[in-house]
Amino acid sequence: MDIECSPWEQQLFAGIGAIADKMGVQCYLIGGFVRDKLLGRATKDADIVCTGDGIALARAVAASLPQRPHVSFFKNFGTAHFNLDGFDVEFVGARKESYRSDSRKPEVEPGSIEDDQKRRDFTINALAVALNGTNFGKLIDPFEGRADLDRKLIRTPMDPDITFSDDPLRMMRAIRFAAQLNFSILPETYDAIVRNCDRIKIISQERITDELNKIMASRKPSVGLDLLFKSGLLKLFFPQMTALAGVEVIQGKGHKDNFYHTLQVIDNTAGRTENLWLRWAALLHDIGKPPTARFEEEHGWTFHGHEVVGERMTPKIFRQLKLPQNEKMKYVAKLVSLHLRPISLTKEDITDSAMRRLLFDAGEDLEDLMILCESDITSKNKMKVKRYLENFELVKQRLKEVEESDNIRNWQPPISGDDIMRIFGLAPSREVGILKMTIREAILDGIIPNTYEASYELMLQKANEMQLKPVAS
């Protein structure tokens, strides 16, 4: 074969080709499997296109295999697939496509392999490998896709204006592939994205966000995010992010460009973790800066409370982008709200109380918060970064010592709200909250030890001030 496959894959594909020969149809491997094999990337699925009935071919192939895999099919789309030991194989008939201006759903009719390759989004995804016996393993490359792989180039096989106008999601895919593969987009192709960016409005937010998440999960997310920004696409579905861009100067004083600072923080975070939601926290950590930007005569530019505003903005942004409204969103909002706290602890004379409070507030997300905060240390001054990072290591060590001493992380006060209601015969109320908070704050501030006895004594004192009496046991 013109691509390097494992013996198991070779056997599977030869079997598919043999059955296609019996059925009198041509069939080909096409798209991502071929591209990734030529790039030496791991593959976990394969697309088979045939000049005929893809569902019938899938059923015939499945019936010939010892495992007899179950075939799932979608008659309206003419597609079928089965899973073979964790490897997904999809079948479809070769087709021509034509589009209306108000939809990305094409009018489809049967076509040749040449027609099918023409409708593909990029030359590197239009590569095909013949599976029939007469030319088994031959690479079919009408648009120089293999050369584009060598050139590390994203290019459309046909007129890019038509390609992107027909299916505007391809603009997001072009940028996603550039980010994932570390490829460049051909200037003519990129210019067509800029010209057609408004067409993205006909694409569902779910599909856009799926591509955005793939960009966020890439090795260097800034590549894709910067292309989204410069092309004009980002502003159309995520204006809060583009609001970070630019530098305003008053009386000769300017703040840093918070958009490009954010890109650096995301890349720093991506270098430390593959956690998608921690990367989202990096993306949103300064999202509250544009609404809080103020110029003060004495201090220059300030962004007071931007972490609180950012925390409030996070749920709205997640709703807007159709991201999950669950614990993942709460996790991101929490990290956004806390992202300044560890940095503030690098100052001298920080008390154990402040350390305890951070341990308590961050809880099980402390390590992720520390990754975010380390990633947030950016400066063109390498000595300044080195000094900050060294101070940050001291903070981490001190947090570890306080945690080992006080065991405060994921801690709950020795007396619970249920205990307070039972002791004083109260229903859930403001009074219960006050007593519980009094105990918690006193322990975190080091006023009393973290024991039941000390907590009980303080609770009685505070209850007496509030004219509350314990009920008879």
Buried (B, 14 or more C-beta within 10 A) or exposed (E): BBBEBEEEBBEBBBBBBBBBBEBEBBBBBBBBBBBBBBEEEEBEBBBBBBBBBBBBBBBBBBEEEEEEBEBEBEEEEBBBBBBBEEBEBBBBBBBBBEBEEEEBEBEBEBBEBEBBBBBBBBBBBBBBBBBBEEEBBBBBBBBBBBEBBEBEBBBBBBEBBEBBBBBBBBBBBBBBBBBBBEBBBBEEBBBBBEBBBEBBEBBEBEBBBBBBBBBBBBEBBBBBBBBBBEBBBBBBBBEBBBBBBEEEEEEEEBBBEBBBBBBBBBBBBBEBBEBEBBBBBBBBBBBBBBBBBEBEEEEBBBBEEBBBBBBEBBBEBBEBBBBEEEEBBBBBBBBBBBBBBBBEBBEEEBEBBBBBBBBBBBBEBBEBBBBBBBBBBBBEEEEEEEBBEEBBEEBBEBBEEBBEEBEBBEBEBBBEBEBBBEBBEBEEEEBBEBBBEBBBEBBBBEEBEBEEEBBBEBBBEBBEEEEBEEEEE
